[in-house]
């Protein structure tokens, strides 16, 4: 039986975003620990959407307008 791939991210795992930069960007608010995972999911979704749009336009390069 094949082992399942663990898709759960760890606290210091494979996040796209930087925790320290996220904290620095939130000048007036504290950042909860579960915010980072939600932000990471949102960013990954944006990247996937941009890739689909670039591909639909016959490009392999993702551009700002793809967001």
PDB file of N, H, CA, C and O in Angstrom:
ATOM      1  N   UNK A   1       0.822  -1.167   0.000  1.00  0.00           N
ATOM      2  CA  UNK A   1       0.000   0.000   0.000  1.00  0.00           C
ATOM      3  C   UNK A   1       0.879   1.247   0.000  1.00  0.00           C
ATOM      4  O   UNK A   1       1.809   1.342   0.801  1.00  0.00           O
ATOM      5  N   UNK A   2       0.605   2.192  -0.872  1.00  0.00           N
ATOM      6  H   UNK A   2      -0.151   2.115  -1.523  1.00  0.00           H
ATOM      7  CA  UNK A   2       1.420   3.397  -0.985  1.00  0.00           C
ATOM      8  C   UNK A   2       1.137   4.344   0.177  1.00  0.00           C
ATOM      9  O   UNK A   2      -0.002   4.470   0.626  1.00  0.00           O
ATOM     10  N   UNK A   3       2.160   4.991   0.642  1.00  0.00           N
ATOM     11  H   UNK A   3       3.086   4.889   0.277  1.00  0.00           H
ATOM     12  CA  UNK A   3       2.006   5.950   1.739  1.00  0.00           C
ATOM     13  C   UNK A   3       1.380   7.229   1.202  1.00  0.00           C
ATOM     14  O   UNK A   3       1.668   7.662   0.087  1.00  0.00           O
ATOM     15  N   UNK A   4       0.518   7.821   2.021  1.00  0.00           N
ATOM     16  H   UNK A   4       0.284   7.468   2.927  1.00  0.00           H
ATOM     17  CA  UNK A   4      -0.100   9.085   1.639  1.00  0.00           C
ATOM     18  C   UNK A   4       0.904  10.209   1.788  1.00  0.00           C
ATOM     19  O   UNK A   4       1.708  10.226   2.721  1.00  0.00           O
ATOM     20  N   UNK A   5       0.847  11.154   0.851  1.00  0.00           N
ATOM     21  H   UNK A   5       0.194  11.140   0.093  1.00  0.00           H
ATOM     22  CA  UNK A   5       1.704  12.321   0.947  1.00  0.00           C
ATOM     23  C   UNK A   5       1.104  13.268   1.971  1.00  0.00           C
ATOM     24  O   UNK A   5      -0.085  13.582   1.912  1.00  0.00           O
ATOM     25  N   UNK A   6       1.916  13.720   2.901  1.00  0.00           N
ATOM     26  H   UNK A   6       2.881  13.465   2.949  1.00  0.00           H
ATOM     27  CA  UNK A   6       1.454  14.645   3.932  1.00  0.00           C
ATOM     28  C   UNK A   6       1.410  16.050   3.350  1.00  0.00           C
ATOM     29  O   UNK A   6       2.450  16.629   3.038  1.00  0.00           O
ATOM     30  N   UNK A   7       0.200  16.600   3.203  1.00  0.00           N
ATOM     31  H   UNK A   7      -0.645  16.130   3.457  1.00  0.00           H
ATOM     32  CA  UNK A   7       0.063  17.929   2.610  1.00  0.00           C
ATOM     33  C   UNK A   7      -0.061  19.019   3.660  1.00  0.00           C
ATOM     34  O   UNK A   7      -0.127  20.201   3.322  1.00  0.00           O
ATOM     35  N   UNK A   8      -0.093  18.636   4.925  1.00  0.00           N
ATOM     36  H   UNK A   8      -0.040  17.676   5.199  1.00  0.00           H
ATOM     37  CA  UNK A   8      -0.199  19.623   5.995  1.00  0.00           C
ATOM     38  C   UNK A   8       1.141  20.329   6.158  1.00  0.00           C
ATOM     39  O   UNK A   8       2.190  19.687   6.221  1.00  0.00           O
ATOM     40  N   UNK A   9       1.095  21.651   6.226  1.00  0.00           N
ATOM     41  H   UNK A   9       0.243  22.172   6.176  1.00  0.00           H
ATOM     42  CA  UNK A   9       2.314  22.428   6.374  1.00  0.00           C
ATOM     43  C   UNK A   9       2.711  22.498   7.850  1.00  0.00           C
ATOM     44  O   UNK A   9       1.858  22.552   8.735  1.00  0.00           O
ATOM     45  N   UNK A  10       3.988  22.495   8.088  1.00  0.00           N
ATOM     46  H   UNK A  10       4.681  22.450   7.368  1.00  0.00           H
ATOM     47  CA  UNK A  10       4.463  22.623   9.455  1.00  0.00           C
ATOM     48  C   UNK A  10       4.633  24.089   9.804  1.00  0.00           C
ATOM     49  O   UNK A  10       4.575  24.950   8.926  1.00  0.00           O
ATOM     50  N   UNK A  11       4.839  24.375  11.066  1.00  0.00           N
ATOM     51  H   UNK A  11       4.885  23.676  11.779  1.00  0.00           H
ATOM     52  CA  UNK A  11       4.984  25.758  11.520  1.00  0.00           C
ATOM     53  C   UNK A  11       6.142  26.456  10.821  1.00  0.00           C
ATOM     54  O   UNK A  11       6.058  27.648  10.524  1.00  0.00           O
ATOM     55  N   UNK A  12       7.205  25.739  10.560  1.00  0.00           N
ATOM     56  H   UNK A  12       7.274  24.771  10.801  1.00  0.00           H
ATOM     57  CA  UNK A  12       8.355  26.334   9.882  1.00  0.00           C
ATOM     58  C   UNK A  12       8.546  25.723   8.503  1.00  0.00           C
ATOM     59  O   UNK A  12       9.620  25.844   7.912  1.00  0.00           O
ATOM     60  N   UNK A  13       7.520  25.073   7.992  1.00  0.00           N
ATOM     61  H   UNK A  13       6.648  24.975   8.472  1.00  0.00           H
ATOM     62  CA  UNK A  13       7.601  24.326   6.739  1.00  0.00           C
ATOM     63  C   UNK A  13       7.677  25.166   5.491  1.00  0.00           C
ATOM     64  O   UNK A  13       8.309  26.223   5.480  1.00  0.00           O
ATOM     65  N   UNK A  14       7.052  24.712   4.468  1.00  0.00           N
ATOM     66  H   UNK A  14       6.539  23.853   4.477  1.00  0.00           H
ATOM     67  CA  UNK A  14       7.212  25.255   3.128  1.00  0.00           C
ATOM     68  C   UNK A  14       6.235  26.394   2.803  1.00  0.00           C
ATOM     69  O   UNK A  14       5.485  26.313   1.830  1.00  0.00           O
ATOM     70  N   UNK A  15       6.248  27.433   3.606  1.00  0.00           N
ATOM     71  H   UNK A  15       6.858  27.499   4.396  1.00  0.00           H
ATOM     72  CA  UNK A  15       5.427  28.601   3.327  1.00  0.00           C
ATOM     73  C   UNK A  15       6.097  29.453   2.255  1.00  0.00           C
ATOM     74  O   UNK A  15       7.320  29.592   2.243  1.00  0.00           O
ATOM     75  N   UNK A  16       5.305  30.018   1.364  1.00  0.00           N
ATOM     76  H   UNK A  16       4.311  29.905   1.374  1.00  0.00           H
ATOM     77  CA  UNK A  16       5.820  30.923   0.355  1.00  0.00           C
ATOM     78  C   UNK A  16       6.127  32.274   0.990  1.00  0.00           C
ATOM     79  O   UNK A  16       7.117  32.926   0.657  1.00  0.00           O
ATOM     80  N   UNK A  17       5.270  32.673   1.896  1.00  0.00           N
ATOM     81  H   UNK A  17       4.465  32.144   2.166  1.00  0.00           H
ATOM     82  CA  UNK A  17       5.396  33.984   2.504  1.00  0.00           C
ATOM     83  C   UNK A  17       6.422  33.960   3.637  1.00  0.00           C
ATOM     84  O   UNK A  17       6.725  32.900   4.186  1.00  0.00           O
ATOM     85  N   UNK A  18       6.945  35.113   3.976  1.00  0.00           N
ATOM     86  H   UNK A  18       6.699  35.974   3.531  1.00  0.00           H
ATOM     87  CA  UNK A  18       7.892  35.248   5.073  1.00  0.00           C
ATOM     88  C   UNK A  18       7.149  35.741   6.308  1.00  0.00           C
ATOM     89  O   UNK A  18       6.470  36.767   6.257  1.00  0.00           O
ATOM     90  N   UNK A  19       7.272  35.029   7.394  1.00  0.00           N
ATOM     91  H   UNK A  19       7.823  34.196   7.436  1.00  0.00           H
ATOM     92  CA  UNK A  19       6.591  35.438   8.629  1.00  0.00           C
ATOM     93  C   UNK A  19       7.075  36.801   9.100  1.00  0.00           C
ATOM     94  O   UNK A  19       6.269  37.643   9.495  1.00  0.00           O
ATOM     95  N   UNK A  20       8.377  37.024   9.063  1.00  0.00           N
ATOM     96  H   UNK A  20       9.033  36.340   8.742  1.00  0.00           H
ATOM     97  CA  UNK A  20       8.912  38.297   9.546  1.00  0.00           C
ATOM     98  C   UNK A  20       8.460  39.465   8.670  1.00  0.00           C
ATOM     99  O   UNK A  20       8.176  40.547   9.183  1.00  0.00           O
ATOM    100  N   UNK A  21       8.394  39.260   7.380  1.00  0.00           N
ATOM    101  H   UNK A  21       8.625  38.381   6.964  1.00  0.00           H
ATOM    102  CA  UNK A  21       7.936  40.339   6.495  1.00  0.00           C
ATOM    103  C   UNK A  21       6.442  40.575   6.632  1.00  0.00           C
ATOM    104  O   UNK A  21       5.974  41.706   6.503  1.00  0.00           O
ATOM    105  N   UNK A  22       5.695  39.518   6.891  1.00  0.00           N
ATOM    106  H   UNK A  22       6.075  38.599   6.995  1.00  0.00           H
ATOM    107  CA  UNK A  22       4.258  39.662   7.116  1.00  0.00           C
ATOM    108  C   UNK A  22       4.022  40.466   8.384  1.00  0.00           C
ATOM    109  O   UNK A  22       3.184  41.368   8.400  1.00  0.00           O
ATOM    110  N   UNK A  23       4.748  40.148   9.443  1.00  0.00           N
ATOM    111  H   UNK A  23       5.429  39.416   9.431  1.00  0.00           H
ATOM    112  CA  UNK A  23       4.627  40.906  10.696  1.00  0.00           C
ATOM    113  C   UNK A  23       4.993  42.366  10.478  1.00  0.00           C
ATOM    114  O   UNK A  23       4.319  43.259  10.990  1.00  0.00           O
ATOM    115  N   UNK A  24       6.050  42.611   9.725  1.00  0.00           N
ATOM    116  H   UNK A  24       6.597  41.885   9.309  1.00  0.00           H
ATOM    117  CA  UNK A  24       6.488  43.981   9.461  1.00  0.00           C
ATOM    118  C   UNK A  24       5.451  44.756   8.646  1.00  0.00           C
ATOM    119  O   UNK A  24       5.308  45.967   8.816  1.00  0.00           O
ATOM    120  N   UNK A  25       4.738  44.072   7.772  1.00  0.00           N
ATOM    121  H   UNK A  25       4.854  43.088   7.634  1.00  0.00           H
ATOM    122  CA  UNK A  25       3.727  44.730   6.944  1.00  0.00           C
ATOM    123  C   UNK A  25       2.470  45.065   7.747  1.00  0.00           C
ATOM    124  O   UNK A  25       1.731  45.976   7.374  1.00  0.00           O
ATOM    125  N   UNK A  26       2.218  44.356   8.825  1.00  0.00           N
ATOM    126  H   UNK A  26       2.818  43.616   9.128  1.00  0.00           H
ATOM    127  CA  UNK A  26       1.064  44.617   9.693  1.00  0.00           C
ATOM    128  C   UNK A  26       1.500  45.586  10.779  1.00  0.00           C
ATOM    129  O   UNK A  26       1.825  45.183  11.896  1.00  0.00           O
ATOM    130  N   UNK A  27       1.503  46.859  10.441  1.00  0.00           N
ATOM    131  H   UNK A  27       1.239  47.187   9.534  1.00  0.00           H
ATOM    132  CA  UNK A  27       2.025  47.873  11.349  1.00  0.00           C
ATOM    133  C   UNK A  27       1.112  48.160  12.543  1.00  0.00           C
ATOM    134  O   UNK A  27       1.598  48.502  13.621  1.00  0.00           O
ATOM    135  N   UNK A  28      -0.196  48.024  12.362  1.00  0.00           N
ATOM    136  H   UNK A  28      -0.590  47.746  11.486  1.00  0.00           H
ATOM    137  CA  UNK A  28      -1.140  48.383  13.414  1.00  0.00           C
ATOM    138  C   UNK A  28      -1.805  47.177  14.070  1.00  0.00           C
ATOM    139  O   UNK A  28      -2.628  47.343  14.970  1.00  0.00           O
ATOM    140  N   UNK A  29      -1.464  45.976  13.638  1.00  0.00           N
ATOM    141  H   UNK A  29      -0.795  45.840  12.906  1.00  0.00           H
ATOM    142  CA  UNK A  29      -2.147  44.776  14.140  1.00  0.00           C
ATOM    143  C   UNK A  29      -1.152  43.694  14.507  1.00  0.00           C
ATOM    144  O   UNK A  29      -0.036  43.643  13.990  1.00  0.00           O
ATOM    145  N   UNK A  30      -1.580  42.839  15.405  1.00  0.00           N
ATOM    146  H   UNK A  30      -2.486  42.880  15.825  1.00  0.00           H
ATOM    147  CA  UNK A  30      -0.833  41.621  15.698  1.00  0.00           C
ATOM    148  C   UNK A  30      -1.207  40.572  14.659  1.00  0.00           C
ATOM    149  O   UNK A  30      -2.248  40.682  14.011  1.00  0.00           O
ATOM    150  N   UNK A  31      -0.371  39.567  14.502  1.00  0.00           N
ATOM    151  H   UNK A  31       0.474  39.479  15.029  1.00  0.00           H
ATOM    152  CA  UNK A  31      -0.610  38.512  13.525  1.00  0.00           C
ATOM    153  C   UNK A  31      -0.778  37.184  14.268  1.00  0.00           C
ATOM    154  O   UNK A  31       0.120  36.766  14.999  1.00  0.00           O
ATOM    155  N   UNK A  32      -1.920  36.522  14.085  1.00  0.00           N
ATOM    156  H   UNK A  32      -2.649  36.862  13.491  1.00  0.00           H
ATOM    157  CA  UNK A  32      -2.133  35.233  14.745  1.00  0.00           C
ATOM    158  C   UNK A  32      -1.350  34.152  14.009  1.00  0.00           C
ATOM    159  O   UNK A  32      -1.038  34.293  12.826  1.00  0.00           O
ATOM    160  N   UNK A  33      -1.043  33.093  14.707  1.00  0.00           N
ATOM    161  H   UNK A  33      -1.296  32.978  15.668  1.00  0.00           H
ATOM    162  CA  UNK A  33      -0.223  32.026  14.116  1.00  0.00           C
ATOM    163  C   UNK A  33      -0.921  31.334  12.951  1.00  0.00           C
ATOM    164  O   UNK A  33      -0.250  30.874  12.027  1.00  0.00           O
ATOM    165  N   UNK A  34      -2.256  31.247  12.967  1.00  0.00           N
ATOM    166  H   UNK A  34      -2.802  31.621  13.717  1.00  0.00           H
ATOM    167  CA  UNK A  34      -2.949  30.586  11.865  1.00  0.00           C
ATOM    168  C   UNK A  34      -3.156  31.491  10.662  1.00  0.00           C
ATOM    169  O   UNK A  34      -3.606  31.022   9.616  1.00  0.00           O
ATOM    170  N   UNK A  35      -2.838  32.781  10.782  1.00  0.00           N
ATOM    171  H   UNK A  35      -2.473  33.161  11.632  1.00  0.00           H
ATOM    172  CA  UNK A  35      -2.947  33.711   9.651  1.00  0.00           C
ATOM    173  C   UNK A  35      -1.980  33.341   8.541  1.00  0.00           C
ATOM    174  O   UNK A  35      -2.306  33.463   7.360  1.00  0.00           O
ATOM    175  N   UNK A  36      -0.779  32.884   8.922  1.00  0.00           N
ATOM    176  H   UNK A  36      -0.515  32.785   9.881  1.00  0.00           H
ATOM    177  CA  UNK A  36       0.246  32.581   7.926  1.00  0.00           C
ATOM    178  C   UNK A  36      -0.186  31.485   6.952  1.00  0.00           C
ATOM    179  O   UNK A  36       0.059  31.591   5.751  1.00  0.00           O
ATOM    180  N   UNK A  37      -0.821  30.446   7.458  1.00  0.00           N
ATOM    181  H   UNK A  37      -1.020  30.359   8.434  1.00  0.00           H
ATOM    182  CA  UNK A  37      -1.306  29.366   6.591  1.00  0.00           C
ATOM    183  C   UNK A  37      -2.387  29.851   5.646  1.00  0.00           C
ATOM    184  O   UNK A  37      -2.417  29.471   4.476  1.00  0.00           O
ATOM    185  N   UNK A  38      -3.285  30.702   6.163  1.00  0.00           N
ATOM    186  H   UNK A  38      -3.261  31.011   7.114  1.00  0.00           H
ATOM    187  CA  UNK A  38      -4.357  31.251   5.321  1.00  0.00           C
ATOM    188  C   UNK A  38      -3.775  32.166   4.249  1.00  0.00           C
ATOM    189  O   UNK A  38      -4.199  32.121   3.094  1.00  0.00           O
ATOM    190  N   UNK A  39      -2.806  32.994   4.629  1.00  0.00           N
ATOM    191  H   UNK A  39      -2.462  33.030   5.567  1.00  0.00           H
ATOM    192  CA  UNK A  39      -2.160  33.878   3.658  1.00  0.00           C
ATOM    193  C   UNK A  39      -1.421  33.066   2.602  1.00  0.00           C
ATOM    194  O   UNK A  39      -1.474  33.380   1.413  1.00  0.00           O
ATOM    195  N   UNK A  40      -0.738  32.029   3.046  1.00  0.00           N
ATOM    196  H   UNK A  40      -0.695  31.774   4.012  1.00  0.00           H
ATOM    197  CA  UNK A  40      -0.013  31.163   2.115  1.00  0.00           C
ATOM    198  C   UNK A  40      -0.972  30.516   1.111  1.00  0.00           C
ATOM    199  O   UNK A  40      -0.665  30.446  -0.079  1.00  0.00           O
ATOM    200  N   UNK A  41      -2.122  30.048   1.578  1.00  0.00           N
ATOM    201  H   UNK A  41      -2.372  30.105   2.544  1.00  0.00           H
ATOM    202  CA  UNK A  41      -3.117  29.447   0.678  1.00  0.00           C
ATOM    203  C   UNK A  41      -3.638  30.459  -0.324  1.00  0.00           C
ATOM    204  O   UNK A  41      -3.818  30.136  -1.498  1.00  0.00           O
ATOM    205  N   UNK A  42      -3.883  31.687   0.131  1.00  0.00           N
ATOM    206  H   UNK A  42      -3.737  31.949   1.085  1.00  0.00           H
ATOM    207  CA  UNK A  42      -4.365  32.739  -0.767  1.00  0.00           C
ATOM    208  C   UNK A  42      -3.330  33.066  -1.838  1.00  0.00           C
ATOM    209  O   UNK A  42      -3.674  33.238  -3.008  1.00  0.00           O
ATOM    210  N   UNK A  43      -2.071  33.152  -1.439  1.00  0.00           N
ATOM    211  H   UNK A  43      -1.792  33.012  -0.489  1.00  0.00           H
ATOM    212  CA  UNK A  43      -0.992  33.457  -2.387  1.00  0.00           C
ATOM    213  C   UNK A  43      -0.837  32.324  -3.403  1.00  0.00           C
ATOM    214  O   UNK A  43      -0.677  32.572  -4.598  1.00  0.00           O
ATOM    215  N   UNK A  44      -0.886  31.089  -2.922  1.00  0.00           N
ATOM    216  H   UNK A  44      -1.016  30.888  -1.951  1.00  0.00           H
ATOM    217  CA  UNK A  44      -0.786  29.948  -3.841  1.00  0.00           C
ATOM    218  C   UNK A  44      -1.941  29.944  -4.847  1.00  0.00           C
ATOM    219  O   UNK A  44      -1.749  29.624  -6.021  1.00  0.00           O
ATOM    220  N   UNK A  45      -3.136  30.300  -4.379  1.00  0.00           N
ATOM    221  H   UNK A  45      -3.292  30.559  -3.426  1.00  0.00           H
ATOM    222  CA  UNK A  45      -4.284  30.393  -5.285  1.00  0.00           C
ATOM    223  C   UNK A  45      -4.101  31.475  -6.329  1.00  0.00           C
ATOM    224  O   UNK A  45      -4.448  31.286  -7.495  1.00  0.00           O
ATOM    225  N   UNK A  46      -3.553  32.614  -5.913  1.00  0.00           N
ATOM    226  H   UNK A  46      -3.271  32.767  -4.966  1.00  0.00           H
ATOM    227  CA  UNK A  46      -3.292  33.705  -6.859  1.00  0.00           C
ATOM    228  C   UNK A  46      -2.264  33.295  -7.908  1.00  0.00           C
ATOM    229  O   UNK A  46      -2.412  33.607  -9.089  1.00  0.00           O
ATOM    230  N   UNK A  47      -1.227  32.597  -7.470  1.00  0.00           N
ATOM    231  H   UNK A  47      -1.106  32.343  -6.511  1.00  0.00           H
ATOM    232  CA  UNK A  47      -0.196  32.146  -8.404  1.00  0.00           C
ATOM    233  C   UNK A  47      -0.775  31.144  -9.400  1.00  0.00           C
ATOM    234  O   UNK A  47      -0.496  31.226 -10.596  1.00  0.00           O
ATOM    235  N   UNK A  48      -1.575  30.202  -8.914  1.00  0.00           N
ATOM    236  H   UNK A  48      -1.802  30.135  -7.942  1.00  0.00           H
ATOM    237  CA  UNK A  48      -2.192  29.205  -9.806  1.00  0.00           C
ATOM    238  C   UNK A  48      -3.097  29.883 -10.833  1.00  0.00           C
ATOM    239  O   UNK A  48      -3.093  29.517 -12.009  1.00  0.00           O
ATOM    240  N   UNK A  49      -3.866  30.865 -10.390  1.00  0.00           N
ATOM    241  H   UNK A  49      -3.869  31.163  -9.435  1.00  0.00           H
ATOM    242  CA  UNK A  49      -4.734  31.599 -11.309  1.00  0.00           C
ATOM    243  C   UNK A  49      -3.938  32.369 -12.347  1.00  0.00           C
ATOM    244  O   UNK A  49      -4.311  32.411 -13.520  1.00  0.00           O
ATOM    245  N   UNK A  50      -2.840  32.979 -11.918  1.00  0.00           N
ATOM    246  H   UNK A  50      -2.536  32.945 -10.966  1.00  0.00           H
ATOM    247  CA  UNK A  50      -1.979  33.721 -12.845  1.00  0.00           C
ATOM    248  C   UNK A  50      -1.348  32.780 -13.867  1.00  0.00           C
ATOM    249  O   UNK A  50      -1.224  33.129 -15.041  1.00  0.00           O
ATOM    250  N   UNK A  51      -0.954  31.597 -13.427  1.00  0.00           N
ATOM    251  H   UNK A  51      -1.056  31.313 -12.473  1.00  0.00           H
ATOM    252  CA  UNK A  51      -0.386  30.611 -14.359  1.00  0.00           C
ATOM    253  C   UNK A  51      -1.425  30.181 -15.397  1.00  0.00           C
ATOM    254  O   UNK A  51      -1.112  30.058 -16.581  1.00  0.00           O
ATOM    255  N   UNK A  52      -2.656  29.955 -14.950  1.00  0.00           N
ATOM    256  H   UNK A  52      -2.910  30.055 -13.988  1.00  0.00           H
ATOM    257  CA  UNK A  52      -3.718  29.572 -15.894  1.00  0.00           C
ATOM    258  C   UNK A  52      -3.970  30.672 -16.917  1.00  0.00           C
ATOM    259  O   UNK A  52      -4.140  30.391 -18.104  1.00  0.00           O
ATOM    260  N   UNK A  53      -3.995  31.915 -16.468  1.00  0.00           N
ATOM    261  H   UNK A  53      -3.857  32.144 -15.504  1.00  0.00           H
ATOM    262  CA  UNK A  53      -4.250  33.036 -17.375  1.00  0.00           C
ATOM    263  C   UNK A  53      -3.113  33.182 -18.389  1.00  0.00           C
ATOM    264  O   UNK A  53      -3.360  33.386 -19.577  1.00  0.00           O
ATOM    265  N   UNK A  54      -1.869  33.076 -17.919  1.00  0.00           N
ATOM    266  H   UNK A  54      -1.668  32.910 -16.954  1.00  0.00           H
ATOM    267  CA  UNK A  54      -0.721  33.175 -18.827  1.00  0.00           C
ATOM    268  C   UNK A  54      -0.775  32.059 -19.871  1.00  0.00           C
ATOM    269  O   UNK A  54      -0.545  32.299 -21.056  1.00  0.00           O
ATOM    270  N   UNK A  55      -1.078  30.854 -19.430  1.00  0.00           N
ATOM    271  H   UNK A  55      -1.265  30.659 -18.468  1.00  0.00           H
ATOM    272  CA  UNK A  55      -1.166  29.718 -20.355  1.00  0.00           C
ATOM    273  C   UNK A  55      -2.298  29.923 -21.362  1.00  0.00           C
ATOM    274  O   UNK A  55      -2.146  29.615 -22.544  1.00  0.00           O
ATOM    275  N   UNK A  56      -3.430  30.443 -20.892  1.00  0.00           N
ATOM    276  H   UNK A  56      -3.553  30.693 -19.932  1.00  0.00           H
ATOM    277  CA  UNK A  56      -4.559  30.698 -21.786  1.00  0.00           C
ATOM    278  C   UNK A  56      -4.214  31.749 -22.838  1.00  0.00           C
ATOM    279  O   UNK A  56      -4.792  31.766 -23.925  1.00  0.00           O
ATOM    280  N   UNK A  57      -3.270  32.622 -22.505  1.00  0.00           N
ATOM    281  H   UNK A  57      -2.801  32.608 -21.622  1.00  0.00           H
ATOM    282  CA  UNK A  57      -2.824  33.647 -23.446  1.00  0.00           C
ATOM    283  C   UNK A  57      -1.595  33.213 -24.240  1.00  0.00           C
ATOM    284  O   UNK A  57      -0.957  34.030 -24.903  1.00  0.00           O
ATOM    285  N   UNK A  58      -1.268  31.930 -24.171  1.00  0.00           N
ATOM    286  H   UNK A  58      -1.786  31.266 -23.632  1.00  0.00           H
ATOM    287  CA  UNK A  58      -0.171  31.376 -24.962  1.00  0.00           C
ATOM    288  C   UNK A  58       1.208  31.764 -24.448  1.00  0.00           C
ATOM    289  O   UNK A  58       2.166  31.793 -25.221  1.00  0.00           O
ATOM    290  N   UNK A  59       1.326  32.060 -23.171  1.00  0.00           N
ATOM    291  H   UNK A  59       0.548  32.036 -22.543  1.00  0.00           H
ATOM    292  CA  UNK A  59       2.610  32.451 -22.604  1.00  0.00           C
ATOM    293  C   UNK A  59       3.060  31.464 -21.539  1.00  0.00           C
ATOM    294  O   UNK A  59       2.240  30.805 -20.899  1.00  0.00           O
ATOM    295  N   UNK A  60       4.366  31.372 -21.358  1.00  0.00           N
ATOM    296  H   UNK A  60       5.031  31.907 -21.877  1.00  0.00           H
ATOM    297  CA  UNK A  60       4.927  30.589 -20.263  1.00  0.00           C
ATOM    298  C   UNK A  60       5.409  31.507 -19.152  1.00  0.00           C
ATOM    299  O   UNK A  60       5.807  31.040 -18.085  1.00  0.00           O
ATOM    300  N   UNK A  61       5.376  32.801 -19.399  1.00  0.00           N
ATOM    301  H   UNK A  61       5.053  33.180 -20.266  1.00  0.00           H
ATOM    302  CA  UNK A  61       5.830  33.788 -18.424  1.00  0.00           C
ATOM    303  C   UNK A  61       4.628  34.427 -17.746  1.00  0.00           C
ATOM    304  O   UNK A  61       3.725  34.938 -18.410  1.00  0.00           O
ATOM    305  N   UNK A  62       4.624  34.395 -16.428  1.00  0.00           N
ATOM    306  H   UNK A  62       5.357  33.980 -15.889  1.00  0.00           H
ATOM    307  CA  UNK A  62       3.564  35.027 -15.650  1.00  0.00           C
ATOM    308  C   UNK A  62       3.925  36.507 -15.509  1.00  0.00           C
ATOM    309  O   UNK A  62       5.049  36.853 -15.146  1.00  0.00           O
ATOM    310  N   UNK A  63       2.956  37.367 -15.800  1.00  0.00           N
ATOM    311  H   UNK A  63       2.043  37.086 -16.095  1.00  0.00           H
ATOM    312  CA  UNK A  63       3.148  38.812 -15.753  1.00  0.00           C
ATOM    313  C   UNK A  63       2.213  39.428 -14.720  1.00  0.00           C
ATOM    314  O   UNK A  63       1.253  38.786 -14.294  1.00  0.00           O
ATOM    315  N   UNK A  64       2.483  40.667 -14.311  1.00  0.00           N
ATOM    316  H   UNK A  64       3.264  41.188 -14.657  1.00  0.00           H
ATOM    317  CA  UNK A  64       1.639  41.317 -13.300  1.00  0.00           C
ATOM    318  C   UNK A  64       0.162  41.348 -13.682  1.00  0.00           C
ATOM    319  O   UNK A  64      -0.700  41.193 -12.816  1.00  0.00           O
ATOM    320  N   UNK A  65      -0.138  41.541 -14.937  1.00  0.00           N
ATOM    321  H   UNK A  65       0.562  41.667 -15.640  1.00  0.00           H
ATOM    322  CA  UNK A  65      -1.540  41.615 -15.360  1.00  0.00           C
ATOM    323  C   UNK A  65      -2.269  40.275 -15.220  1.00  0.00           C
ATOM    324  O   UNK A  65      -3.495  40.229 -15.319  1.00  0.00           O
ATOM    325  N   UNK A  66      -1.539  39.200 -14.993  1.00  0.00           N
ATOM    326  H   UNK A  66      -0.543  39.237 -14.912  1.00  0.00           H
ATOM    327  CA  UNK A  66      -2.163  37.895 -14.793  1.00  0.00           C
ATOM    328  C   UNK A  66      -2.779  37.765 -13.403  1.00  0.00           C
ATOM    329  O   UNK A  66      -3.594  36.874 -13.162  1.00  0.00           O
ATOM    330  N   UNK A  67      -2.393  38.642 -12.503  1.00  0.00           N
ATOM    331  H   UNK A  67      -1.731  39.365 -12.699  1.00  0.00           H
ATOM    332  CA  UNK A  67      -2.984  38.635 -11.170  1.00  0.00           C
ATOM    333  C   UNK A  67      -4.351  39.269 -11.208  1.00  0.00           C
ATOM    334  O   UNK A  67      -5.019  39.360 -10.178  1.00  0.00           O
TER     335      UNK A  67
END
